[in-house]
Amino acid sequence: MQPRQLELNFDEPRLEGLDAMVWSVIRTRCGKKNAVSVPELMLALGLDPNDRAAERTVRRAIERLVKEFGLPIGSSCDRTRPGYYHIVDADELNRHYRFLVRVAMAYLVRASKLKKSNLARLIGQLELELVGENGDGDI
């Protein structure tokens, strides 16, 4: 049974070059259980999976697809199926959101400990910095 797709950002942006190629592979990998590993993705794109520079370029393309185009791409660190996948429903979106927040909080706790700083103060400072960068308060 196929998961029902939600209306996240399925208004297909005009993608070109590597961005279009990467999305054409990931969009077919619906759900975390179907994640495509970076080496598999690189092979599908005709790239050498041992080429570290090409790997960085592919990872930057994925980051761009999420940050600039708002495409619903999740990432999995699961030992049995690591990689990237197309988020297709609200439950999966919420699970991935919670995962990203947990990871972010772990890094913030670590940063606050390194500087012997209060976590709440650090979060407040980050909010001020983000508002300054975005100008609209939308973090």
GROMACS elastic network, one bead per residue, 0.5 to 0.9 nm:
[ bonds ]
;  ai    aj funct       b0    kb
    2     5     6  0.88095   500
    2    30     6  0.88360   500
    3    30     6  0.82909   500
    3    31     6  0.82511   500
    3    88     6  0.68769   500
    3    89     6  0.69258   500
    4    88     6  0.68984   500
    4    89     6  0.63496   500
    5     8     6  0.84208   500
    5    87     6  0.84939   500
    5    89     6  0.53497   500
    5    90     6  0.84641   500
    6     9     6  0.87515   500
    6    10     6  0.85505   500
    6    88     6  0.61606   500
    6    89     6  0.52209   500
    6    90     6  0.66813   500
    7    10     6  0.61852   500
    7    11     6  0.87261   500
    7    88     6  0.86390   500
    7    89     6  0.84483   500
    8    11     6  0.86000   500
    8    70     6  0.86683   500
    8    71     6  0.79813   500
    8    72     6  0.69252   500
    8    87     6  0.88386   500
    8    88     6  0.81708   500
    8    89     6  0.83731   500
    8    90     6  0.86003   500
    9    12     6  0.74870   500
    9    69     6  0.84896   500
    9    70     6  0.63792   500
    9    71     6  0.58808   500
    9    72     6  0.67947   500
   10    13     6  0.83542   500
   10    71     6  0.74245   500
   10    72     6  0.83290   500
   12    15     6  0.82217   500
   12    69     6  0.88828   500
   12    71     6  0.85208   500
   13    69     6  0.67653   500
   13    71     6  0.87730   500
   14    20     6  0.81599   500
   15    18     6  0.84662   500
   15    19     6  0.59430   500
   15    21     6  0.85873   500
   15    23     6  0.84993   500
   15    65     6  0.88930   500
   15    69     6  0.88353   500
   16    19     6  0.57636   500
   16    21     6  0.77950   500
   17    20     6  0.55125   500
   17    21     6  0.64146   500
   17    22     6  0.87952   500
   18    22     6  0.59628   500
   18    23     6  0.84399   500
   18    45     6  0.86302   500
   18    57     6  0.88310   500
   18    58     6  0.76563   500
   18    61     6  0.69512   500
   19    22     6  0.52755   500
   19    23     6  0.61510   500
   19    24     6  0.85181   500
   19    58     6  0.83903   500
   19    61     6  0.55612   500
   19    62     6  0.73953   500
   19    64     6  0.79147   500
   19    65     6  0.68490   500
   20    23     6  0.52273   500
   20    24     6  0.60236   500
   20    25     6  0.88354   500
   21    24     6  0.51186   500
   21    25     6  0.66610   500
   21    26     6  0.89247   500
   21    45     6  0.69244   500
   22    25     6  0.54190   500
   22    26     6  0.62845   500
   22    27     6  0.85256   500
   22    41     6  0.76211   500
   22    42     6  0.88085   500
   22    44     6  0.89421   500
   22    45     6  0.73419   500
   22    58     6  0.74511   500
   22    61     6  0.73433   500
   22    62     6  0.72270   500
   22    65     6  0.88561   500
   23    26     6  0.50428   500
   23    27     6  0.56327   500
   23    28     6  0.85087   500
   23    61     6  0.89931   500
   23    62     6  0.79419   500
   23    65     6  0.76587   500
   23    71     6  0.86949   500
   23    73     6  0.89528   500
   24    27     6  0.56238   500
   24    28     6  0.69788   500
   25    28     6  0.57342   500
   25    29     6  0.70762   500
   25    36     6  0.84007   500
   25    41     6  0.71503   500
   25    44     6  0.74322   500
   25    45     6  0.82032   500
   26    29     6  0.51802   500
   26    30     6  0.78022   500
   26    35     6  0.79732   500
   26    36     6  0.70637   500
   26    41     6  0.80651   500
   26    73     6  0.76543   500
   26    84     6  0.67585   500
   26    85     6  0.56171   500
   26    86     6  0.59463   500
   27    30     6  0.66385   500
   27    72     6  0.88258   500
   27    73     6  0.81574   500
   27    85     6  0.71317   500
   27    86     6  0.52208   500
   27    87     6  0.86332   500
   28    34     6  0.88586   500
   28    85     6  0.81312   500
   28    86     6  0.71256   500
   29    32     6  0.81073   500
   29    33     6  0.85902   500
   29    34     6  0.52688   500
   29    35     6  0.58608   500
   29    36     6  0.67186   500
   29    84     6  0.79719   500
   29    85     6  0.52372   500
   29    86     6  0.56735   500
   29    87     6  0.88063   500
   30    33     6  0.79205   500
   30    34     6  0.60001   500
   30    35     6  0.74620   500
   30    85     6  0.58987   500
   30    87     6  0.63793   500
   30    88     6  0.63514   500
   31    34     6  0.55388   500
   31    35     6  0.67625   500
   31    74     6  0.83364   500
   31    85     6  0.57998   500
   31    86     6  0.57879   500
   31    87     6  0.56580   500
   31    88     6  0.64472   500
   31    89     6  0.84899   500
   31    92     6  0.74573   500
   32    35     6  0.51833   500
   32    36     6  0.89367   500
   32    74     6  0.74235   500
   32    75     6  0.76681   500
   32    76     6  0.67030   500
   32    78     6  0.89840   500
   32    81     6  0.78204   500
   32    82     6  0.85534   500
   32    83     6  0.83393   500
   32    84     6  0.76048   500
   32    85     6  0.57722   500
   32    86     6  0.76806   500
   32    87     6  0.75974   500
   32    92     6  0.80288   500
   33    80     6  0.89941   500
   33    81     6  0.66511   500
   33    85     6  0.83199   500
   34    81     6  0.74654   500
   34    83     6  0.87598   500
   34    84     6  0.84796   500
   34    85     6  0.66345   500
   34    86     6  0.86881   500
   35    74     6  0.85462   500
   35    75     6  0.77048   500
   35    76     6  0.71943   500
   35    81     6  0.62138   500
   35    82     6  0.64219   500
   35    83     6  0.50440   500
   35    86     6  0.79116   500
   36    39     6  0.82757   500
   36    40     6  0.61527   500
   36    41     6  0.61033   500
   36    81     6  0.77176   500
   36    82     6  0.71583   500
   36    84     6  0.53119   500
   36    85     6  0.63943   500
   37    40     6  0.51756   500
   37    41     6  0.60520   500
   37    42     6  0.85528   500
   37    81     6  0.74123   500
   37    82     6  0.56806   500
   37    84     6  0.64752   500
   38    42     6  0.60332   500
   38    43     6  0.85776   500
   38    49     6  0.76061   500
   38    55     6  0.74471   500
   38    58     6  0.82606   500
   38    59     6  0.82575   500
   38    82     6  0.84388   500
   38    83     6  0.60958   500
   38    84     6  0.76872   500
   39    42     6  0.50831   500
   39    43     6  0.62216   500
   39    44     6  0.86347   500
   39    47     6  0.88248   500
   39    48     6  0.81125   500
   39    50     6  0.78946   500
   39    55     6  0.82600   500
   40    43     6  0.51384   500
   40    44     6  0.61894   500
   40    45     6  0.86488   500
   40    49     6  0.76620   500
   40    83     6  0.89970   500
   41    44     6  0.50531   500
   41    45     6  0.62630   500
   41    46     6  0.87243   500
   41    47     6  0.85271   500
   41    49     6  0.83879   500
   41    58     6  0.86824   500
   41    83     6  0.88055   500
   41    84     6  0.88619   500
   42    46     6  0.62428   500
   42    48     6  0.64788   500
   42    49     6  0.55362   500
   42    54     6  0.82415   500
   42    55     6  0.73785   500
   42    58     6  0.76948   500
   43    47     6  0.53747   500
   43    48     6  0.64801   500
   43    49     6  0.63900   500
   44    47     6  0.74972   500
   45    48     6  0.89156   500
   47    50     6  0.86652   500
   47    51     6  0.77600   500
   47    54     6  0.72475   500
   47    55     6  0.86349   500
   48    51     6  0.54343   500
   48    52     6  0.88109   500
   48    54     6  0.76645   500
   48    55     6  0.86042   500
   49    52     6  0.76533   500
   49    54     6  0.79496   500
   49    55     6  0.70652   500
   50    53     6  0.89726   500
   50    54     6  0.84611   500
   50    55     6  0.79468   500
   51    54     6  0.53610   500
   51    55     6  0.62482   500
   51    56     6  0.88629   500
   52    56     6  0.62268   500
   52    57     6  0.86071   500
   53    56     6  0.52012   500
   53    57     6  0.63258   500
   53    58     6  0.87726   500
   54    58     6  0.62135   500
   54    59     6  0.86472   500
   55    58     6  0.51021   500
   55    59     6  0.62000   500
   55    60     6  0.85972   500
   56    59     6  0.50643   500
   56    60     6  0.61079   500
   56    61     6  0.85873   500
   57    60     6  0.50928   500
   57    61     6  0.62437   500
   57    62     6  0.87796   500
   58    61     6  0.50199   500
   58    62     6  0.63683   500
   58    63     6  0.87311   500
   59    62     6  0.50820   500
   59    63     6  0.62714   500
   59    64     6  0.86449   500
   60    64     6  0.61310   500
   60    65     6  0.86001   500
   61    64     6  0.50044   500
   61    65     6  0.61494   500
   61    66     6  0.87579   500
   62    65     6  0.50271   500
   62    66     6  0.64343   500
   62    67     6  0.86393   500
   62    73     6  0.79209   500
   62    84     6  0.87018   500
   63    66     6  0.53069   500
   63    67     6  0.59794   500
   63    68     6  0.80614   500
   64    67     6  0.51204   500
   64    68     6  0.52233   500
   64    69     6  0.68702   500
   64    70     6  0.85218   500
   65    68     6  0.58120   500
   65    69     6  0.50383   500
   65    70     6  0.63465   500
   65    71     6  0.57269   500
   65    72     6  0.85188   500
   65    73     6  0.79318   500
   66    69     6  0.56883   500
   66    72     6  0.66480   500
   66    73     6  0.64097   500
   66    74     6  0.89445   500
   67    70     6  0.55892   500
   67    71     6  0.78733   500
   68    71     6  0.83215   500
   70    73     6  0.85424   500
   71    86     6  0.84295   500
   71    87     6  0.88236   500
   72    85     6  0.84234   500
   72    86     6  0.59219   500
   72    87     6  0.52157   500
   72    88     6  0.75716   500
   72    93     6  0.80029   500
   73    84     6  0.66308   500
   73    85     6  0.56042   500
   73    87     6  0.56548   500
   74    83     6  0.83834   500
   74    84     6  0.56132   500
   74    85     6  0.52327   500
   74    86     6  0.62055   500
   74    87     6  0.59323   500
   74    92     6  0.87143   500
   74    93     6  0.80188   500
   74    96     6  0.65259   500
   74    97     6  0.89920   500
   75    82     6  0.74872   500
   75    83     6  0.56276   500
   75    85     6  0.63017   500
   75    86     6  0.89030   500
   75    96     6  0.78542   500
   76    79     6  0.85974   500
   76    81     6  0.71644   500
   76    83     6  0.52048   500
   76    84     6  0.62456   500
   76    85     6  0.79058   500
   76    96     6  0.87080   500
   77    80     6  0.86394   500
   77    81     6  0.74734   500
   77    83     6  0.67924   500
   78    81     6  0.53366   500
   78    83     6  0.81182   500
   79    82     6  0.58994   500
   87    90     6  0.83065   500
   87    92     6  0.61918   500
   87    93     6  0.61223   500
   87    96     6  0.85681   500
   88    91     6  0.87215   500
   88    92     6  0.69596   500
   88    93     6  0.75372   500
   89    92     6  0.54812   500
   89    93     6  0.62294   500
   89    94     6  0.87480   500
   90    94     6  0.60605   500
   90    95     6  0.85273   500
   91    94     6  0.51450   500
   91    95     6  0.61299   500
   91    96     6  0.85917   500
   92    95     6  0.50334   500
   92    96     6  0.60930   500
   92    97     6  0.84265   500
   93    96     6  0.52345   500
   93    97     6  0.60514   500
   93    98     6  0.86656   500
   94    98     6  0.61613   500
   94    99     6  0.85480   500
   95    98     6  0.52210   500
   95    99     6  0.62074   500
   95   100     6  0.87624   500
   96   100     6  0.62125   500
   96   101     6  0.86173   500
   97   100     6  0.52052   500
   97   101     6  0.62381   500
   97   102     6  0.86749   500
   98   101     6  0.50856   500
   98   102     6  0.61320   500
   98   103     6  0.86336   500
   99   102     6  0.51861   500
   99   103     6  0.62970   500
   99   104     6  0.86487   500
  100   103     6  0.51343   500
  100   104     6  0.60802   500
  100   105     6  0.85449   500
  101   105     6  0.60138   500
  101   106     6  0.85186   500
  102   105     6  0.51321   500
  102   106     6  0.61582   500
  102   107     6  0.87396   500
  103   106     6  0.51369   500
  103   107     6  0.64224   500
  103   108     6  0.87341   500
  104   107     6  0.52196   500
  104   108     6  0.62294   500
  104   109     6  0.87169   500
  105   109     6  0.60845   500
  105   110     6  0.84670   500
  106   109     6  0.52198   500
  106   110     6  0.62192   500
  106   111     6  0.86613   500
  107   110     6  0.50105   500
  107   111     6  0.60704   500
  107   112     6  0.85681   500
  108   111     6  0.50027   500
  108   112     6  0.60725   500
  108   113     6  0.85422   500
  108   119     6  0.71588   500
  108   122     6  0.77559   500
  108   123     6  0.78173   500
  109   112     6  0.51590   500
  109   113     6  0.62047   500
  109   114     6  0.86885   500
  109   119     6  0.63687   500
  110   113     6  0.51719   500
  110   114     6  0.62699   500
  110   115     6  0.88271   500
  111   114     6  0.51437   500
  111   115     6  0.64070   500
  111   116     6  0.83849   500
  111   117     6  0.82286   500
  111   119     6  0.85433   500
  111   122     6  0.86117   500
  112   115     6  0.52720   500
  112   116     6  0.57136   500
  112   118     6  0.62063   500
  112   119     6  0.55732   500
  112   121     6  0.89595   500
  112   122     6  0.67684   500
  113   117     6  0.62518   500
  113   118     6  0.81000   500
  113   119     6  0.82430   500
  114   117     6  0.76843   500
  115   118     6  0.87656   500
  117   120     6  0.87434   500
  117   121     6  0.73542   500
  117   122     6  0.70512   500
  118   121     6  0.52560   500
  118   122     6  0.63131   500
  118   123     6  0.87964   500
  119   122     6  0.50341   500
  119   123     6  0.62009   500
  119   124     6  0.85836   500
  120   123     6  0.51272   500
  120   124     6  0.61503   500
  120   125     6  0.86029   500
  121   124     6  0.50272   500
  121   125     6  0.61462   500
  121   126     6  0.86194   500
  122   125     6  0.50472   500
  122   126     6  0.61775   500
  122   127     6  0.86148   500
  123   126     6  0.50388   500
  123   127     6  0.61743   500
  123   128     6  0.87089   500
  124   127     6  0.50791   500
  124   128     6  0.63475   500
  124   129     6  0.87186   500
  125   128     6  0.51312   500
  125   129     6  0.62612   500
  125   130     6  0.86639   500
  126   129     6  0.50078   500
  126   130     6  0.60749   500
  126   131     6  0.85149   500
  127   130     6  0.51043   500
  127   131     6  0.60707   500
  127   132     6  0.84624   500
  127   137     6  0.81798   500
  127   139     6  0.74333   500
  128   131     6  0.51934   500
  128   132     6  0.61289   500
  128   133     6  0.86733   500
  128   137     6  0.85274   500
  129   132     6  0.50489   500
  129   133     6  0.62346   500
  129   134     6  0.86749   500
  130   133     6  0.50027   500
  130   134     6  0.60003   500
  130   135     6  0.79773   500
  130   137     6  0.72420   500
  130   138     6  0.80068   500
  130   139     6  0.62805   500
  131   134     6  0.51784   500
  131   135     6  0.52524   500
  131   136     6  0.61566   500
  131   138     6  0.68621   500
  131   139     6  0.69957   500
  132   135     6  0.52100   500
  132   136     6  0.80499   500
  132   137     6  0.78112   500
  133   136     6  0.85291   500
  133   137     6  0.88517   500
  134   137     6  0.65131   500
  134   138     6  0.68832   500
  134   139     6  0.76773   500
  135   138     6  0.79943   500
  136   139     6  0.84447   500
